[in-house]
Every structure is written in structure tokens, then in C-alpha cells.
Amino acid sequence: MSNASQLRDSTQIVLSREALEGLEQQLDDEFTVTVFPESENCCRIIGSPVEIKAASEFLARHGVSVR
């Protein structure tokens, strides 16, 4: 059975706003995700596990480290 943290990790990515700079529009156009401003320096990308995996791969191809 999945626990809450595993489910949360598969449905969101948390990044600094700086890391996402210049990629947000492309991310929004290519994937069914929501980019939510978490704080002044941080944002959260939320979507289905399939979309989050694809978005993670997209970000990695563009040099963004996703934890």
C-alpha cells in the first residue's frame, strides 16, 4: 500500500522559481500540469503521476535537477 509521501512525490515537483525560469510556458503547453507559486522563491508543479514523470524528464533534458 502506498503512503501519503510516496503519492505526493509522484504527483508534484517542487522547484525554485529560478530553476523554472524560461521553461514555465513550455511546460504548461506540453503537459497537463499546474504551476503553483508556493512562495516568493519556490513553485510547485502538480499533475498526474504520468504527467509529472514526463515533466520531470523534460526538465532534466533542459538541465533542471529534479529531486
PDB file of N, H, CA, C and O in Angstrom:
ATOM      1  N   MET A   1       0.841  -1.186   0.000  1.00  0.00           N
ATOM      2  CA  MET A   1       0.000   0.000   0.000  1.00  0.00           C
ATOM      3  C   MET A   1       0.885   1.246   0.000  1.00  0.00           C
ATOM      4  O   MET A   1       1.910   1.281   0.680  1.00  0.00           O
ATOM      5  N   SER A   2       0.501   2.243  -0.742  1.00  0.00           N
ATOM      6  H   SER A   2      -0.332   2.215  -1.295  1.00  0.00           H
ATOM      7  CA  SER A   2       1.254   3.500  -0.822  1.00  0.00           C
ATOM      8  C   SER A   2       1.018   4.339   0.423  1.00  0.00           C
ATOM      9  O   SER A   2      -0.063   4.332   1.012  1.00  0.00           O
ATOM     10  N   ASN A   3       2.060   5.058   0.800  1.00  0.00           N
ATOM     11  H   ASN A   3       2.938   5.064   0.322  1.00  0.00           H
ATOM     12  CA  ASN A   3       1.839   6.015   1.881  1.00  0.00           C
ATOM     13  C   ASN A   3       1.704   7.404   1.268  1.00  0.00           C
ATOM     14  O   ASN A   3       1.962   7.600   0.080  1.00  0.00           O
ATOM     15  N   ALA A   4       1.300   8.353   2.088  1.00  0.00           N
ATOM     16  H   ALA A   4       1.090   8.194   3.052  1.00  0.00           H
ATOM     17  CA  ALA A   4       0.997   9.702   1.578  1.00  0.00           C
ATOM     18  C   ALA A   4       2.202  10.364   0.925  1.00  0.00           C
ATOM     19  O   ALA A   4       2.052  11.030  -0.100  1.00  0.00           O
ATOM     20  N   SER A   5       3.385  10.199   1.490  1.00  0.00           N
ATOM     21  H   SER A   5       3.506   9.658   2.322  1.00  0.00           H
ATOM     22  CA  SER A   5       4.557  10.875   0.918  1.00  0.00           C
ATOM     23  C   SER A   5       4.919  10.302  -0.446  1.00  0.00           C
ATOM     24  O   SER A   5       5.351  11.050  -1.323  1.00  0.00           O
ATOM     25  N   GLN A   6       4.757   8.994  -0.651  1.00  0.00           N
ATOM     26  H   GLN A   6       4.406   8.386   0.061  1.00  0.00           H
ATOM     27  CA  GLN A   6       5.039   8.408  -1.963  1.00  0.00           C
ATOM     28  C   GLN A   6       4.055   8.928  -3.001  1.00  0.00           C
ATOM     29  O   GLN A   6       4.448   9.251  -4.122  1.00  0.00           O
ATOM     30  N   LEU A   7       2.793   9.010  -2.640  1.00  0.00           N
ATOM     31  H   LEU A   7       2.474   8.748  -1.730  1.00  0.00           H
ATOM     32  CA  LEU A   7       1.778   9.519  -3.563  1.00  0.00           C
ATOM     33  C   LEU A   7       2.043  10.986  -3.892  1.00  0.00           C
ATOM     34  O   LEU A   7       1.954  11.393  -5.050  1.00  0.00           O
ATOM     35  N   ARG A   8       2.367  11.770  -2.881  1.00  0.00           N
ATOM     36  H   ARG A   8       2.440  11.439  -1.940  1.00  0.00           H
ATOM     37  CA  ARG A   8       2.650  13.190  -3.090  1.00  0.00           C
ATOM     38  C   ARG A   8       3.859  13.370  -4.006  1.00  0.00           C
ATOM     39  O   ARG A   8       3.845  14.227  -4.890  1.00  0.00           O
ATOM     40  N   ASP A   9       4.903  12.568  -3.800  1.00  0.00           N
ATOM     41  H   ASP A   9       4.914  11.872  -3.083  1.00  0.00           H
ATOM     42  CA  ASP A   9       6.105  12.670  -4.631  1.00  0.00           C
ATOM     43  C   ASP A   9       5.825  12.328  -6.091  1.00  0.00           C
ATOM     44  O   ASP A   9       6.505  12.833  -6.984  1.00  0.00           O
ATOM     45  N   SER A  10       4.839  11.483  -6.342  1.00  0.00           N
ATOM     46  H   SER A  10       4.286  11.072  -5.616  1.00  0.00           H
ATOM     47  CA  SER A  10       4.548  11.098  -7.718  1.00  0.00           C
ATOM     48  C   SER A  10       3.581  12.055  -8.411  1.00  0.00           C
ATOM     49  O   SER A  10       3.307  11.907  -9.602  1.00  0.00           O
ATOM     50  N   THR A  11       3.061  13.037  -7.668  1.00  0.00           N
ATOM     51  H   THR A  11       3.284  13.157  -6.700  1.00  0.00           H
ATOM     52  CA  THR A  11       2.092  13.959  -8.268  1.00  0.00           C
ATOM     53  C   THR A  11       2.527  15.413  -8.211  1.00  0.00           C
ATOM     54  O   THR A  11       1.755  16.306  -8.560  1.00  0.00           O
ATOM     55  N   GLN A  12       3.768  15.662  -7.769  1.00  0.00           N
ATOM     56  H   GLN A  12       4.395  14.936  -7.485  1.00  0.00           H
ATOM     57  CA  GLN A  12       4.229  17.046  -7.709  1.00  0.00           C
ATOM     58  C   GLN A  12       5.746  17.142  -7.791  1.00  0.00           C
ATOM     59  O   GLN A  12       6.470  16.199  -7.471  1.00  0.00           O
ATOM     60  N   ILE A  13       6.198  18.297  -8.226  1.00  0.00           N
ATOM     61  H   ILE A  13       5.609  19.063  -8.486  1.00  0.00           H
ATOM     62  CA  ILE A  13       7.611  18.640  -8.258  1.00  0.00           C
ATOM     63  C   ILE A  13       7.715  20.008  -7.595  1.00  0.00           C
ATOM     64  O   ILE A  13       6.948  20.916  -7.916  1.00  0.00           O
ATOM     65  N   VAL A  14       8.651  20.156  -6.681  1.00  0.00           N
ATOM     66  H   VAL A  14       9.273  19.418  -6.421  1.00  0.00           H
ATOM     67  CA  VAL A  14       8.880  21.442  -6.036  1.00  0.00           C
ATOM     68  C   VAL A  14      10.240  21.953  -6.504  1.00  0.00           C
ATOM     69  O   VAL A  14      11.255  21.269  -6.374  1.00  0.00           O
ATOM     70  N   LEU A  15      10.238  23.166  -7.048  1.00  0.00           N
ATOM     71  H   LEU A  15       9.413  23.721  -7.154  1.00  0.00           H
ATOM     72  CA  LEU A  15      11.457  23.768  -7.596  1.00  0.00           C
ATOM     73  C   LEU A  15      11.566  25.225  -7.174  1.00  0.00           C
ATOM     74  O   LEU A  15      10.585  25.862  -6.792  1.00  0.00           O
ATOM     75  N   SER A  16      12.781  25.726  -7.254  1.00  0.00           N
ATOM     76  H   SER A  16      13.579  25.209  -7.565  1.00  0.00           H
ATOM     77  CA  SER A  16      12.945  27.165  -7.073  1.00  0.00           C
ATOM     78  C   SER A  16      12.389  27.841  -8.327  1.00  0.00           C
ATOM     79  O   SER A  16      12.418  27.268  -9.416  1.00  0.00           O
ATOM     80  N   ARG A  17      11.897  29.031  -8.165  1.00  0.00           N
ATOM     81  H   ARG A  17      11.873  29.496  -7.281  1.00  0.00           H
ATOM     82  CA  ARG A  17      11.373  29.773  -9.323  1.00  0.00           C
ATOM     83  C   ARG A  17      12.480  30.033 -10.331  1.00  0.00           C
ATOM     84  O   ARG A  17      12.242  30.065 -11.539  1.00  0.00           O
ATOM     85  N   GLU A  18      13.678  30.217  -9.830  1.00  0.00           N
ATOM     86  H   GLU A  18      13.871  30.191  -8.850  1.00  0.00           H
ATOM     87  CA  GLU A  18      14.835  30.462 -10.696  1.00  0.00           C
ATOM     88  C   GLU A  18      15.087  29.270 -11.618  1.00  0.00           C
ATOM     89  O   GLU A  18      15.408  29.456 -12.792  1.00  0.00           O
ATOM     90  N   ALA A  19      14.945  28.052 -11.101  1.00  0.00           N
ATOM     91  H   ALA A  19      14.684  27.901 -10.148  1.00  0.00           H
ATOM     92  CA  ALA A  19      15.183  26.847 -11.904  1.00  0.00           C
ATOM     93  C   ALA A  19      14.168  26.723 -13.033  1.00  0.00           C
ATOM     94  O   ALA A  19      14.485  26.190 -14.097  1.00  0.00           O
ATOM     95  N   LEU A  20      12.967  27.204 -12.813  1.00  0.00           N
ATOM     96  H   LEU A  20      12.710  27.637 -11.949  1.00  0.00           H
ATOM     97  CA  LEU A  20      11.895  27.083 -13.800  1.00  0.00           C
ATOM     98  C   LEU A  20      11.858  28.253 -14.784  1.00  0.00           C
ATOM     99  O   LEU A  20      11.116  28.225 -15.765  1.00  0.00           O
ATOM    100  N   GLU A  21      12.654  29.264 -14.516  1.00  0.00           N
ATOM    101  H   GLU A  21      13.257  29.287 -13.719  1.00  0.00           H
ATOM    102  CA  GLU A  21      12.652  30.468 -15.339  1.00  0.00           C
ATOM    103  C   GLU A  21      12.887  30.151 -16.817  1.00  0.00           C
ATOM    104  O   GLU A  21      13.857  29.479 -17.168  1.00  0.00           O
ATOM    105  N   GLY A  22      11.999  30.635 -17.668  1.00  0.00           N
ATOM    106  H   GLY A  22      11.212  31.180 -17.382  1.00  0.00           H
ATOM    107  CA  GLY A  22      12.116  30.425 -19.105  1.00  0.00           C
ATOM    108  C   GLY A  22      11.515  29.122 -19.599  1.00  0.00           C
ATOM    109  O   GLY A  22      11.416  28.910 -20.807  1.00  0.00           O
ATOM    110  N   LEU A  23      11.113  28.245 -18.686  1.00  0.00           N
ATOM    111  H   LEU A  23      11.194  28.418 -17.705  1.00  0.00           H
ATOM    112  CA  LEU A  23      10.554  26.946 -19.096  1.00  0.00           C
ATOM    113  C   LEU A  23       9.081  26.795 -18.747  1.00  0.00           C
ATOM    114  O   LEU A  23       8.423  25.863 -19.209  1.00  0.00           O
ATOM    115  N   GLU A  24       8.563  27.707 -17.935  1.00  0.00           N
ATOM    116  H   GLU A  24       9.097  28.465 -17.559  1.00  0.00           H
ATOM    117  CA  GLU A  24       7.197  27.558 -17.445  1.00  0.00           C
ATOM    118  C   GLU A  24       6.167  27.489 -18.573  1.00  0.00           C
ATOM    119  O   GLU A  24       5.280  26.636 -18.532  1.00  0.00           O
ATOM    120  N   GLN A  25       6.257  28.350 -19.562  1.00  0.00           N
ATOM    121  H   GLN A  25       6.977  29.044 -19.595  1.00  0.00           H
ATOM    122  CA  GLN A  25       5.287  28.352 -20.654  1.00  0.00           C
ATOM    123  C   GLN A  25       5.357  27.062 -21.469  1.00  0.00           C
ATOM    124  O   GLN A  25       4.329  26.486 -21.824  1.00  0.00           O
ATOM    125  N   GLN A  26       6.568  26.619 -21.759  1.00  0.00           N
ATOM    126  H   GLN A  26       7.403  27.087 -21.470  1.00  0.00           H
ATOM    127  CA  GLN A  26       6.745  25.367 -22.499  1.00  0.00           C
ATOM    128  C   GLN A  26       6.173  24.195 -21.717  1.00  0.00           C
ATOM    129  O   GLN A  26       5.514  23.322 -22.281  1.00  0.00           O
ATOM    130  N   LEU A  27       6.428  24.181 -20.427  1.00  0.00           N
ATOM    131  H   LEU A  27       6.964  24.889 -19.968  1.00  0.00           H
ATOM    132  CA  LEU A  27       5.924  23.124 -19.553  1.00  0.00           C
ATOM    133  C   LEU A  27       4.400  23.127 -19.568  1.00  0.00           C
ATOM    134  O   LEU A  27       3.769  22.075 -19.668  1.00  0.00           O
ATOM    135  N   ASP A  28       3.821  24.305 -19.470  1.00  0.00           N
ATOM    136  H   ASP A  28       4.334  25.160 -19.388  1.00  0.00           H
ATOM    137  CA  ASP A  28       2.369  24.451 -19.473  1.00  0.00           C
ATOM    138  C   ASP A  28       1.763  24.034 -20.811  1.00  0.00           C
ATOM    139  O   ASP A  28       0.682  23.447 -20.844  1.00  0.00           O
ATOM    140  N   ASP A  29       2.455  24.335 -21.920  1.00  0.00           N
ATOM    141  H   ASP A  29       3.333  24.812 -21.893  1.00  0.00           H
ATOM    142  CA  ASP A  29       1.955  23.989 -23.246  1.00  0.00           C
ATOM    143  C   ASP A  29       2.031  22.497 -23.546  1.00  0.00           C
ATOM    144  O   ASP A  29       1.148  21.952 -24.207  1.00  0.00           O
ATOM    145  N   GLU A  30       3.076  21.836 -23.067  1.00  0.00           N
ATOM    146  H   GLU A  30       3.794  22.279 -22.529  1.00  0.00           H
ATOM    147  CA  GLU A  30       3.322  20.441 -23.425  1.00  0.00           C
ATOM    148  C   GLU A  30       2.717  19.416 -22.477  1.00  0.00           C
ATOM    149  O   GLU A  30       2.511  18.266 -22.864  1.00  0.00           O
ATOM    150  N   PHE A  31       2.430  19.815 -21.243  1.00  0.00           N
ATOM    151  H   PHE A  31       2.597  20.749 -20.929  1.00  0.00           H
ATOM    152  CA  PHE A  31       1.967  18.848 -20.247  1.00  0.00           C
ATOM    153  C   PHE A  31       0.725  19.354 -19.540  1.00  0.00           C
ATOM    154  O   PHE A  31       0.497  20.560 -19.441  1.00  0.00           O
ATOM    155  N   THR A  32      -0.076  18.418 -19.051  1.00  0.00           N
ATOM    156  H   THR A  32       0.110  17.439 -19.131  1.00  0.00           H
ATOM    157  CA  THR A  32      -1.269  18.773 -18.299  1.00  0.00           C
ATOM    158  C   THR A  32      -0.875  18.876 -16.831  1.00  0.00           C
ATOM    159  O   THR A  32      -1.097  17.962 -16.037  1.00  0.00           O
ATOM    160  N   VAL A  33      -0.287  20.014 -16.499  1.00  0.00           N
ATOM    161  H   VAL A  33      -0.107  20.757 -17.144  1.00  0.00           H
ATOM    162  CA  VAL A  33       0.163  20.280 -15.131  1.00  0.00           C
ATOM    163  C   VAL A  33      -0.253  21.689 -14.737  1.00  0.00           C
ATOM    164  O   VAL A  33      -0.591  22.516 -15.584  1.00  0.00           O
ATOM    165  N   THR A  34      -0.221  21.940 -13.452  1.00  0.00           N
ATOM    166  H   THR A  34       0.054  21.268 -12.764  1.00  0.00           H
ATOM    167  CA  THR A  34      -0.479  23.268 -12.916  1.00  0.00           C
ATOM    168  C   THR A  34       0.778  23.732 -12.210  1.00  0.00           C
ATOM    169  O   THR A  34       1.326  23.012 -11.374  1.00  0.00           O
ATOM    170  N   VAL A  35       1.240  24.930 -12.538  1.00  0.00           N
ATOM    171  H   VAL A  35       0.795  25.514 -13.217  1.00  0.00           H
ATOM    172  CA  VAL A  35       2.392  25.513 -11.854  1.00  0.00           C
ATOM    173  C   VAL A  35       1.826  26.489 -10.836  1.00  0.00           C
ATOM    174  O   VAL A  35       1.185  27.480 -11.184  1.00  0.00           O
ATOM    175  N   PHE A  36       2.077  26.183  -9.569  1.00  0.00           N
ATOM    176  H   PHE A  36       2.597  25.377  -9.286  1.00  0.00           H
ATOM    177  CA  PHE A  36       1.520  26.941  -8.473  1.00  0.00           C
ATOM    178  C   PHE A  36       2.637  27.650  -7.713  1.00  0.00           C
ATOM    179  O   PHE A  36       3.560  26.987  -7.240  1.00  0.00           O
ATOM    180  N   PRO A  37       2.583  28.982  -7.581  1.00  0.00           N
ATOM    181  CA  PRO A  37       3.612  29.689  -6.819  1.00  0.00           C
ATOM    182  C   PRO A  37       3.466  29.362  -5.335  1.00  0.00           C
ATOM    183  O   PRO A  37       2.473  29.728  -4.706  1.00  0.00           O
ATOM    184  N   GLU A  38       4.447  28.680  -4.787  1.00  0.00           N
ATOM    185  H   GLU A  38       5.254  28.382  -5.297  1.00  0.00           H
ATOM    186  CA  GLU A  38       4.424  28.241  -3.394  1.00  0.00           C
ATOM    187  C   GLU A  38       4.850  29.367  -2.455  1.00  0.00           C
ATOM    188  O   GLU A  38       4.237  29.572  -1.407  1.00  0.00           O
ATOM    189  N   SER A  39       5.871  30.073  -2.823  1.00  0.00           N
ATOM    190  H   SER A  39       6.369  29.906  -3.674  1.00  0.00           H
ATOM    191  CA  SER A  39       6.372  31.198  -2.038  1.00  0.00           C
ATOM    192  C   SER A  39       7.084  32.138  -3.003  1.00  0.00           C
ATOM    193  O   SER A  39       7.017  31.963  -4.220  1.00  0.00           O
ATOM    194  N   GLU A  40       7.751  33.113  -2.461  1.00  0.00           N
ATOM    195  H   GLU A  40       7.806  33.256  -1.473  1.00  0.00           H
ATOM    196  CA  GLU A  40       8.470  34.070  -3.298  1.00  0.00           C
ATOM    197  C   GLU A  40       9.573  33.393  -4.111  1.00  0.00           C
ATOM    198  O   GLU A  40       9.868  33.819  -5.227  1.00  0.00           O
ATOM    199  N   ASN A  41      10.179  32.353  -3.564  1.00  0.00           N
ATOM    200  H   ASN A  41       9.939  32.007  -2.657  1.00  0.00           H
ATOM    201  CA  ASN A  41      11.320  31.709  -4.208  1.00  0.00           C
ATOM    202  C   ASN A  41      11.035  30.304  -4.722  1.00  0.00           C
ATOM    203  O   ASN A  41      11.908  29.691  -5.337  1.00  0.00           O
ATOM    204  N   CYS A  42       9.856  29.789  -4.490  1.00  0.00           N
ATOM    205  H   CYS A  42       9.147  30.287  -3.991  1.00  0.00           H
ATOM    206  CA  CYS A  42       9.581  28.378  -4.761  1.00  0.00           C
ATOM    207  C   CYS A  42       8.256  28.213  -5.499  1.00  0.00           C
ATOM    208  O   CYS A  42       7.326  28.994  -5.297  1.00  0.00           O
ATOM    209  N   CYS A  43       8.171  27.191  -6.359  1.00  0.00           N
ATOM    210  H   CYS A  43       8.927  26.556  -6.523  1.00  0.00           H
ATOM    211  CA  CYS A  43       6.910  26.872  -7.016  1.00  0.00           C
ATOM    212  C   CYS A  43       6.697  25.357  -6.998  1.00  0.00           C
ATOM    213  O   CYS A  43       7.637  24.579  -6.840  1.00  0.00           O
ATOM    214  N   ARG A  44       5.464  24.975  -7.161  1.00  0.00           N
ATOM    215  H   ARG A  44       4.700  25.607  -7.290  1.00  0.00           H
ATOM    216  CA  ARG A  44       5.067  23.575  -7.127  1.00  0.00           C
ATOM    217  C   ARG A  44       4.389  23.248  -8.449  1.00  0.00           C
ATOM    218  O   ARG A  44       3.486  23.963  -8.884  1.00  0.00           O
ATOM    219  N   ILE A  45       4.824  22.169  -9.084  1.00  0.00           N
ATOM    220  H   ILE A  45       5.557  21.589  -8.731  1.00  0.00           H
ATOM    221  CA  ILE A  45       4.208  21.692 -10.319  1.00  0.00           C
ATOM    222  C   ILE A  45       3.375  20.484  -9.928  1.00  0.00           C
ATOM    223  O   ILE A  45       3.899  19.518  -9.373  1.00  0.00           O
ATOM    224  N   ILE A  46       2.086  20.534 -10.213  1.00  0.00           N
ATOM    225  H   ILE A  46       1.660  21.319 -10.664  1.00  0.00           H
ATOM    226  CA  ILE A  46       1.167  19.494  -9.781  1.00  0.00           C
ATOM    227  C   ILE A  46       0.513  18.860 -11.003  1.00  0.00           C
ATOM    228  O   ILE A  46       0.105  19.559 -11.931  1.00  0.00           O
ATOM    229  N   GLY A  47       0.415  17.523 -11.000  1.00  0.00           N
ATOM    230  H   GLY A  47       0.746  16.955 -10.246  1.00  0.00           H
ATOM    231  CA  GLY A  47      -0.232  16.805 -12.089  1.00  0.00           C
ATOM    232  C   GLY A  47      -0.352  15.328 -11.769  1.00  0.00           C
ATOM    233  O   GLY A  47       0.006  14.886 -10.677  1.00  0.00           O
ATOM    234  N   SER A  48      -0.851  14.581 -12.716  1.00  0.00           N
ATOM    235  H   SER A  48      -1.142  14.941 -13.603  1.00  0.00           H
ATOM    236  CA  SER A  48      -0.978  13.137 -12.527  1.00  0.00           C
ATOM    237  C   SER A  48       0.418  12.511 -12.499  1.00  0.00           C
ATOM    238  O   SER A  48       1.374  13.122 -12.976  1.00  0.00           O
ATOM    239  N   PRO A  49       0.547  11.309 -11.950  1.00  0.00           N
ATOM    240  CA  PRO A  49       1.865  10.655 -11.939  1.00  0.00           C
ATOM    241  C   PRO A  49       2.489  10.544 -13.331  1.00  0.00           C
ATOM    242  O   PRO A  49       3.701  10.706 -13.474  1.00  0.00           O
ATOM    243  N   VAL A  50       1.690  10.274 -14.343  1.00  0.00           N
ATOM    244  H   VAL A  50       0.706  10.142 -14.226  1.00  0.00           H
ATOM    245  CA  VAL A  50       2.202  10.149 -15.713  1.00  0.00           C
ATOM    246  C   VAL A  50       2.721  11.499 -16.206  1.00  0.00           C
ATOM    247  O   VAL A  50       3.805  11.573 -16.785  1.00  0.00           O
ATOM    248  N   GLU A  51       1.962  12.553 -15.982  1.00  0.00           N
ATOM    249  H   GLU A  51       1.081  12.493 -15.511  1.00  0.00           H
ATOM    250  CA  GLU A  51       2.374  13.891 -16.421  1.00  0.00           C
ATOM    251  C   GLU A  51       3.591  14.379 -15.640  1.00  0.00           C
ATOM    252  O   GLU A  51       4.481  15.006 -16.214  1.00  0.00           O
ATOM    253  N   ILE A  52       3.639  14.101 -14.352  1.00  0.00           N
ATOM    254  H   ILE A  52       2.915  13.592 -13.886  1.00  0.00           H
ATOM    255  CA  ILE A  52       4.786  14.527 -13.534  1.00  0.00           C
ATOM    256  C   ILE A  52       6.052  13.807 -13.984  1.00  0.00           C
ATOM    257  O   ILE A  52       7.121  14.415 -14.035  1.00  0.00           O
ATOM    258  N   LYS A  53       5.948  12.536 -14.306  1.00  0.00           N
ATOM    259  H   LYS A  53       5.079  12.042 -14.265  1.00  0.00           H
ATOM    260  CA  LYS A  53       7.123  11.799 -14.793  1.00  0.00           C
ATOM    261  C   LYS A  53       7.618  12.417 -16.107  1.00  0.00           C
ATOM    262  O   LYS A  53       8.816  12.643 -16.276  1.00  0.00           O
ATOM    263  N   ALA A  54       6.700  12.684 -17.023  1.00  0.00           N
ATOM    264  H   ALA A  54       5.727  12.500 -16.885  1.00  0.00           H
ATOM    265  CA  ALA A  54       7.077  13.282 -18.307  1.00  0.00           C
ATOM    266  C   ALA A  54       7.646  14.689 -18.105  1.00  0.00           C
ATOM    267  O   ALA A  54       8.628  15.059 -18.750  1.00  0.00           O
ATOM    268  N   ALA A  55       7.039  15.466 -17.222  1.00  0.00           N
ATOM    269  H   ALA A  55       6.242  15.166 -16.698  1.00  0.00           H
ATOM    270  CA  ALA A  55       7.537  16.819 -16.950  1.00  0.00           C
ATOM    271  C   ALA A  55       8.923  16.759 -16.307  1.00  0.00           C
ATOM    272  O   ALA A  55       9.775  17.595 -16.606  1.00  0.00           O
ATOM    273  N   SER A  56       9.159  15.787 -15.433  1.00  0.00           N
ATOM    274  H   SER A  56       8.467  15.108 -15.190  1.00  0.00           H
ATOM    275  CA  SER A  56      10.479  15.611 -14.813  1.00  0.00           C
ATOM    276  C   SER A  56      11.536  15.321 -15.860  1.00  0.00           C
ATOM    277  O   SER A  56      12.638  15.868 -15.813  1.00  0.00           O
ATOM    278  N   GLU A  57      11.197  14.457 -16.805  1.00  0.00           N
ATOM    279  H   GLU A  57      10.302  14.012 -16.844  1.00  0.00           H
ATOM    280  CA  GLU A  57      12.132  14.125 -17.885  1.00  0.00           C
ATOM    281  C   GLU A  57      12.401  15.353 -18.765  1.00  0.00           C
ATOM    282  O   GLU A  57      13.537  15.591 -19.175  1.00  0.00           O
ATOM    283  N   PHE A  58      11.364  16.119 -19.047  1.00  0.00           N
ATOM    284  H   PHE A  58      10.441  15.926 -18.714  1.00  0.00           H
ATOM    285  CA  PHE A  58      11.506  17.359 -19.812  1.00  0.00           C
ATOM    286  C   PHE A  58      12.446  18.320 -19.093  1.00  0.00           C
ATOM    287  O   PHE A  58      13.363  18.871 -19.701  1.00  0.00           O
ATOM    288  N   LEU A  59      12.215  18.516 -17.806  1.00  0.00           N
ATOM    289  H   LEU A  59      11.470  18.067 -17.312  1.00  0.00           H
ATOM    290  CA  LEU A  59      13.059  19.424 -17.026  1.00  0.00           C
ATOM    291  C   LEU A  59      14.501  18.935 -16.983  1.00  0.00           C
ATOM    292  O   LEU A  59      15.429  19.737 -17.095  1.00  0.00           O
ATOM    293  N   ALA A  60      14.699  17.639 -16.822  1.00  0.00           N
ATOM    294  H   ALA A  60      13.946  16.987 -16.730  1.00  0.00           H
ATOM    295  CA  ALA A  60      16.057  17.075 -16.785  1.00  0.00           C
ATOM    296  C   ALA A  60      16.769  17.320 -18.114  1.00  0.00           C
ATOM    297  O   ALA A  60      17.957  17.642 -18.128  1.00  0.00           O
ATOM    298  N   ARG A  61      16.049  17.170 -19.234  1.00  0.00           N
ATOM    299  H   ARG A  61      15.084  16.908 -19.223  1.00  0.00           H
ATOM    300  CA  ARG A  61      16.646  17.429 -20.556  1.00  0.00           C
ATOM    301  C   ARG A  61      17.067  18.891 -20.710  1.00  0.00           C
ATOM    302  O   ARG A  61      17.957  19.210 -21.499  1.00  0.00           O
ATOM    303  N   HIS A  62      16.425  19.767 -19.956  1.00  0.00           N
ATOM    304  H   HIS A  62      15.702  19.508 -19.315  1.00  0.00           H
ATOM    305  CA  HIS A  62      16.748  21.191 -20.007  1.00  0.00           C
ATOM    306  C   HIS A  62      17.668  21.619 -18.856  1.00  0.00           C
ATOM    307  O   HIS A  62      17.802  22.806 -18.559  1.00  0.00           O
ATOM    308  N   GLY A  63      18.290  20.637 -18.223  1.00  0.00           N
ATOM    309  H   GLY A  63      18.181  19.673 -18.465  1.00  0.00           H
ATOM    310  CA  GLY A  63      19.306  20.934 -17.203  1.00  0.00           C
ATOM    311  C   GLY A  63      18.792  21.266 -15.823  1.00  0.00           C
ATOM    312  O   GLY A  63      19.543  21.767 -14.986  1.00  0.00           O
ATOM    313  N   VAL A  64      17.504  20.991 -15.565  1.00  0.00           N
ATOM    314  H   VAL A  64      16.894  20.583 -16.244  1.00  0.00           H
ATOM    315  CA  VAL A  64      16.932  21.272 -14.243  1.00  0.00           C
ATOM    316  C   VAL A  64      16.981  19.990 -13.421  1.00  0.00           C
ATOM    317  O   VAL A  64      16.442  18.962 -13.830  1.00  0.00           O
ATOM    318  N   SER A  65      17.623  20.055 -12.276  1.00  0.00           N
ATOM    319  H   SER A  65      18.062  20.890 -11.944  1.00  0.00           H
ATOM    320  CA  SER A  65      17.728  18.905 -11.394  1.00  0.00           C
ATOM    321  C   SER A  65      16.436  18.760 -10.599  1.00  0.00           C
ATOM    322  O   SER A  65      16.026  19.670  -9.879  1.00  0.00           O
ATOM    323  N   VAL A  66      15.803  17.598 -10.744  1.00  0.00           N
ATOM    324  H   VAL A  66      16.136  16.859 -11.329  1.00  0.00           H
ATOM    325  CA  VAL A  66      14.559  17.321 -10.040  1.00  0.00           C
ATOM    326  C   VAL A  66      14.860  16.266  -8.983  1.00  0.00           C
ATOM    327  O   VAL A  66      15.383  15.194  -9.288  1.00  0.00           O
ATOM    328  N   ARG A  67      14.525  16.584  -7.745  1.00  0.00           N
ATOM    329  H   ARG A  67      14.100  17.455  -7.497  1.00  0.00           H
ATOM    330  CA  ARG A  67      14.809  15.627  -6.673  1.00  0.00           C
ATOM    331  C   ARG A  67      13.756  14.586  -6.530  1.00  0.00           C
ATOM    332  O   ARG A  67      13.862  13.714  -5.668  1.00  0.00           O
TER     333      ARG A  67
END
